Amino acid sequence: MQTVRSPPGSIWVNLGDVRSPFPITDDYSPALMNVMTAPTLHPRTYAILGTGAIGGYYGACLQRSGQDVHYLLHRDYNWVQQNGLKVDSVAGDFVLQKVQAYRHATTMPVADVVIIALKTTQNATLLPQLLPPLLGPQTVILTLQNGLDIEADIAAIAPQQTLVGGLCFICSNKLGPGHVHHLDYGSILLGLYDSAQQPVAISADLQAIAQDFEQAGIAVEVTADLYLARWRKLVWNVPFNSLSVILNATTDAMMADPHARQLAADLMQEVVAAAQGCVTAAQGATPPLDCTLPPELIATMLAHTAQMKPYRTSMKIDFDEGRPLEVEAIVGNPLRAAQRAAIATPKIEMLYHQLKMLDTRNQSLSCVP
């Protein structure tokens, strides 16, 4: 894997992609292909927990490149067992006609890497049952979930395992059983979890997983500072996931309205301020790495959002379909972290209470027979 020194905040960055909050891929291919998985000299065994818009997409890409991928499914099990996985993608459509699908985690093999792509709302109820059967002494856990402080809950379930946080910069939706629509972007940033939120050296395991993703056609960055990286992604997730629900709007509608765009920018400023205060509180006034977010980050993110295809965020999809919202991971945990660091975030606090009210009401309506 070809690598170079990256700017402060990341140790290594993969060549061949644009370094930005929303890396872009241009190799569009409209043809639908039945893909034969490519041979790999030493394939790793991957277990996918949550075969939806994220787990289904990245798992399918890994399988297509020759990795040994096993998928845990619930409602989609029968369909996927008979029809496989279908991916409609800006990087080229493909179908995997044969996949290794399971109804129960206890029947899956121990994995080299377990990818957690469940909603964070399921961590407390499902993960303690799903995760342990897949773990061996050398198993690495990779969570692709959104939010802040989510690794701590996973580490409590599997304290002996190496834990990697993955940040997905992707627009992807699930269209139906075993059917994923990859609309835009698709890169991943990976970093080792440290319970004290300190930067850590890049390990051989992390480099190997990054290489697997790269061989699967996915642009990869590896960072030494996962905590700062999570805050960086929250600069986008906090405003746009939250406002998509509160304003009942897609990204293009929000960016087209000057009031919504200004509100998003104001929220981004609060997240950046919270990030600076929280990272400094965790890592000290003179951290081992530059812990500042670049001053042009907000303008860059807004510009990319204005250019992206109309997108209904994951939180908006959950709200529309009556599922619990990831309020705590995406908004509540950052808010509480800012409060502990004595950083005022009044607009984020307002969002939090609005979302909690909307989520509670939505769940009560969903339970009505």
N, C-alpha and C positions, 0 to 999 in steps of 0.2 A: 504494500500500500504506500503510495507516494504521499509524503507529508512535508509540511514546512512549518517553521515557527509562525505562530499566529499572534494577533494583537493581544495586549494584556487582558487577562480574564479567561483566556483559553490557552492551553499548552500546545495542542496540535490541531491543525485544520486540514481536512482532505482537499486536495486540489480538484479542479474541474467544475466548481460550482461558485455561484456568486455568494459572497459572505454578506448576509443581511438578515434582518429579523424574519424575512420571508424569502428564502432562497428560491430561485425560479428555475424550472427545467423547461427547455424549449423543444425537446425531441418528440414532437407530436406525431402519432401514427394512428390513423383511424381504423385500420384493419383489425378485425376480430380474429384471434388466432387460438387454436388448440395447442397448448404448450407442452412439449416433452421436457421434463426436468433435466437440467444439464448435470453431467457427472461432476462430483467434487471429490478431491483426493481424500479428505478426512472430514466428512460432514458431521456437524454437531446435531444433537437431538434437541429440538425446540418444542416446548409445550406452550400452547396459546390458551390463556384463560381470558375469554371474551372475544369471540370471533365476530366482531361487528365492523364498524367503519374503520377502526384503527387496527385491531388485532387481525381482522380478516385481510386487510390490505397488505400489511407488512408480513404476515405469515405466508400469504400467497406468493409474495415476491421472494421470500427466503426459500420456499419450496421450489419455485420455478428455477432458482439458481442451483438447486441440488442439495439443499439442506434437508434433514430428516425432521419434518414438521408434523406435530400431532395437535389436533384441535379439540377443545372441549366445547360442546354445543348443548343447547337446551331446546328451545322451540324449533330450531332449524335442523336438528339432527337428521331426521328422516329425509328431508329434502337434499341436504348436502351429501348424505351417504349415497343417494341415488344419482344426483346430478353434479356434484362437485361444487367448486367455487368459481364465480364469474366476477371479473374485475373490468369495469369500464374506466379507462384511465387516459388522461391527457398525454401520458408517456407511452401509450400503446395498450389497447384492449387485449385481454387474454382470458382463457378458461383453463382451469385445472380439473379435468374430468374425474380424477381419482385422488381423494384425500383421505388421510387417516383421522377419522372422526370418532368421537366418544361421547357417551351420555354422562359418564361418571368419572371423576378424577381418579378414583381408586382402581380403575381398569387401565389407566394410562401408564406408560413406562416412566421410570425415573429419567429426568431430563438433564442435559448439560446446562441448558438455559431455560428458565421459565419466564415467559413474557406475560405480565399482568396488564390486560387492556380492558378490565372491568371498569365500570363507573366507581368512583371513590365512595359513593353511597352504599356500595356492596362490600366494602372492605371489612366492616365489623361483623357482618352476618355471614358472608360466604367464604371469605379467604381462610379463616381458621380451619374450615373443613376441606377446602379445595387444594390448598398449597402443600401441606405436609406430605401427602402421598407421592408427590412429584420430586421430592428432594433427596439427593444423595450428598455425601460429604463434600463433593466438589461443585455442586450445582450453584450456578449464578442466577440470581433473581433480577430481572429487568422490568421495572414498572414504567409503562408509557402513559401514566395517568396525569391529568392536569392538577395544578394547585400547588400549595405550599405545605411543608411538614407532613407529607403523605408517607414518606419512607419510614418514619418513626413507627407508625402502626404496623407496617410490614415487618420491620426489624423485630418487633415484639413477638411476632408469630414465629419467626425463623432467625433467632439472634446469632446463630453460628454461620449463616450464609453470607457470601459476598453479595452486596446489594448495589445495583446500578439504577440511577434515575435517567430516564429518557424523555426528552422534550421533542414532541413532534410538531413540526411547522408544516401543516398540511390542511387542505380543505377536502374532506372526505365524508360521504354520507352512505348509509346503508339503504338500498332501494327496496330490498325484499329478501326472502330467505336465500342465504348464500350468494348475495349479489351486492357488490360494493361499487360505488361511484366515486372515483378519485377525480376531483374537479381541478385541483391546482396545487402547486408546490409539492412537498413530500419529504423534505430533509429531516434529519434527526440529529439532536445533540445529546451526547452521552457523557455521564460523569459518575464517579464513585460517590456513594453516600458516606458522610461522616457525621456521627451523632452530635458532634460539637460544632457543626457547620463550618469546619475549616477546609481549606484547599488540601487536596491529597494528590500524591503522585499517580501518574497513569500506570495502571497495572497491565500485565500480559493478558489477563482475562479480558480486560476492557478493550485492548487493542485487537484481540482476536474477534470479539463480537462486532466491533466496528468494521473489521475487514469482511466479515460475513455480510453485513448490510451493504457495504460498498460493492461486493461481488453480486449482490442482488439488484444492483442498479439504483441504490438509494444513496443520496449525498449525505455524508456523515461528518460531523465535527465531534471532537473529544475535548472535554474541558476538565481542568483541575478544580474548578470552583463551581460545584453543582448548585450551591445555595444562591450565589449571585445569578447563575443562569436561570434558576426558577423565578427569581424576581424579575429578570429581564422579560421572560415570557408573560408574566402577570401584567406587565405594562400594556399588553394587548388584551389578555384574557379578562381582566377585571372590567374594563369599560365595555368591550364589545359583547361578551357573553351576557353580562348583566343588562345592558341597555337593550339588547335584542329581545329580552323578555319583557322588560318594563315598558318599552316603546312599541312592542309588537312589530319589529322591523328586521329586515335583512341588512347585511353590511352595506349594500349599495344604496338603500334607502337612507340609512343613517349618514353616510358620507355625502349624499346629495342635499341634505338639509343642514343649513349653517348652524342652527341651534344644537342639533344632535352632535354635529362634528365638534363644536366648541365644548360641549359637555364631555365628550370623549377625551378631548385634549386636556381639559381640566382634571379629569380623573387620572389620566396618564401622569400628569405632573405630581399628583398625590402619591401614586405608586412609586415613581422615581424617588421622591423624597423619603418614603417609607423604606425603600430598598437601601438607600444610602445609610439611613440611621440604623437599620436592623443589621446590615452586613458589618458596619463599623462596630456595633455593640457586640456582635459575635466574634469578630476577628481582630478587634483592637484598632486603635487609631493609626497604627502603622502595620497593616496586614501584609502577609507574605507576597500577595499579588495585588495589582491595581484593582480595587473593588468598586470603582466608579463606573456607572453606565455612561456611554458616550452622549455628549450634549445634543447631538443630532438625532438621537434614537426616536424621539416622539415624532418629529417631522418625517423621518424615514418610514416609520410604521404607518402613519396616516397616509402617506403617498402610496405605499404598497397596497393598503386597504382600499384606497380609491380606485386602484387599477385592477384589483382582483375580481374574479367573476362573482356575480351575486351569490351570496352565501348565507345560509341559515345556520347559525352557530349550534354547537352541540347542546348548549343549555336551552336554546329556543326549541330545538327538536324534542328534547326531554319534556319541556313544558307543554308543547302542543300535543304530545302523546300521553300526557298524564303521568309521567314518571317523576320520581323525586329528583330535585335539582341538586347539583354539586355546589351548593351555596357555601358550605363550610370550607371545603378545600380551596375554592377559587376566591372567595371574598372574606369569609369569616376568619380563617387562619391568618391571612395577611393583615386583616384589621387588628386582630389581637396581638400579632407580633409588633405592629406599629405602636399600639397602645403601651406594650411593655417597654418599648424604646422611647416612649414619651414623644412620639411623632403624631401631630394632629392630622387626621384624615377625615374631615367632616363629610365630604361628599361620598367617600367610600362607606362610611358608617350609615349614611342615609340609604345608599344602595342595599346594604346588608339587610336593614330592617324592611325595606320594600320587598326584597326578594323573599325573605322569610314569610311575610304575610301572603304574598302571591303563591308561594309554594304550599303553605299550609292550606289555603283555600282550594288550590288546584287538587291537592291530594284528597281533601274531603269530598270534592265533586267526583273524583275518579272512583271513590269507594261506594258511591250511590248506585244501588242495583238498577 
